[in-house]
Amino acid sequence: MGEKTILVCDTCGKPASETVTIKVARGNYVKDLCSSHVTELVARARKPRRGRPKAVVAGSAPRSAPKKTAARKTAAKRRGRPRKKPA
């Protein structure tokens, strides 16, 4: 005879519909939730954005990158691997 594993909601004890992973303070936590508790959790949540967050600077306008002049381009020493030469 086989065995069947039944997941129950960690909050109310009803059958769980989803398993949710929560990341808090360098730790990962897993909870099994029923559909009503999943909707409660998602109702106050937001989707993360890709990339780095935009810097917020209070009281100043955003600065543009400094303009490079021809003298700066030739005077700057190139770092890293040299470029390939055409064959």
C-alpha positions in Angstrom: 0.0 0.0 0.0 1.4 3.4 -0.9 1.6 6.6 1.2 0.3 10.0 0.2 1.6 13.3 1.6 -1.0 15.9 2.2 0.2 19.5 2.8 -1.9 21.6 5.1 -1.9 25.4 5.6 0.5 26.5 8.3 -1.9 29.2 9.4 -5.4 27.6 9.5 -5.0 23.8 8.8 -6.9 23.6 5.5 -5.3 21.8 2.6 -2.5 23.9 1.2 -2.6 25.0 -2.4 0.9 26.5 -2.6 4.3 26.5 -0.9 5.8 30.0 -0.5 9.4 30.9 0.1 10.0 34.1 2.1 13.5 35.7 2.3 14.1 37.8 5.5 17.4 38.9 7.0 19.7 36.5 5.2 17.4 33.6 5.9 14.9 31.6 3.7 11.7 30.4 5.2 9.1 28.1 3.6 5.4 28.1 4.4 2.5 26.0 3.0 -0.6 28.2 2.5 -4.1 27.7 1.4 -5.5 29.8 -1.4 -7.2 32.4 0.9 -3.9 33.0 2.8 -1.9 33.2 -0.5 -4.3 35.9 -1.8 -3.9 37.8 1.5 -0.1 37.6 1.2 0.0 38.7 -2.4 -2.5 41.6 -1.9 0.0 43.7 -0.1 3.1 42.6 -2.1 4.9 44.1 -5.0 6.9 42.6 -7.8 10.7 43.2 -7.7 12.2 45.3 -10.5 15.2 44.1 -12.4 18.6 45.7 -12.0 19.8 48.1 -9.4 17.4 50.5 -7.7 17.5 54.1 -8.8 19.4 56.4 -6.5 17.3 58.9 -4.6 19.0 62.2 -3.9 16.9 64.7 -1.9 17.0 68.4 -3.0 19.3 68.2 -6.1 18.8 67.7 -9.8 20.2 64.6 -11.5 23.7 65.1 -12.7 24.8 64.2 -16.2 28.1 62.4 -17.0 31.0 64.7 -17.5 31.9 65.5 -21.1 35.1 64.0 -22.4 37.4 66.1 -24.5 39.8 65.0 -27.2 42.8 65.7 -24.9 41.4 63.4 -22.2 40.9 60.5 -24.6 44.5 60.5 -25.9 46.1 61.2 -22.5 44.2 58.4 -20.7 46.2 55.1 -20.5 44.2 52.1 -21.6 44.0 49.4 -19.0 43.3 45.7 -19.5 44.0 43.3 -22.4 45.2 45.0 -25.6 42.8 45.1 -28.5 43.0 42.6 -31.4 44.8 43.9 -34.5 43.0 43.3 -37.8 44.5 40.4 -39.8 
